Amino acid sequence: MRSKERNDACMMEFLYFPEDKSEYIPAIITLLFFIVLACVAMIFIIKASRKEEEKTDHAHSQIEQHEKEY
């Protein structure tokens, strides 16, 4: 039983809840920064994917048109 209590105590060292809540501000700013960056990256990937889809559709329609001619 004592070893489990000691393991729990060791794991609790990693948790830190500051008394001064202003210490959370840099973490929140960093979190918001990376969320915005992730959203921008997602929008960029979606736009690039749509462009590739249009190119593929155009190439596919040209191939179908070419096959109909023969």
Secondary structure, 3 states (H helix, E strand, C coil): CHHHHHHHHHHHCCCCCCCCHHHHHHHHHHHHHHHHHHHHHHHHHHHHHHHHHHHHHHHHHHHHHHHHHC
